[in-house]
């Protein structure tokens, strides 16, 4: 009986050792993939900052104004002036009527006719 207990204990130790070995290598692989992803994220952030800087450089108002003047005959773009803008109260919004079906009357009066909320 003791011998069976020793054999089962040894098999359990070997099984746990094999499981720990596999988990160790799986964890190392996941950590390696994580480092690679972090490196890619860093490179993407650097590329994004460069693209934002290029976009800001290309959208300088003086450069766009010069391009509009150079290409006026093809594009017909005119420079923006303050009098070209309107005010918000000058915008006409469509007049729409909402129609409700099966409406419910809401009141602050209870069934005795007393106001519930002052």
Secondary structure, DSSP 8 states (H G I E B T S, - for coil): -HHHHHHHHHHHHHHHHHHHHHHHHHHHHHHHHHHHHHHHHHHHHHHHHHHHHHHHHHT-HHHHHHHHHHTHHHH------GGG---GGG----------SS-----SB-TTS-BS--
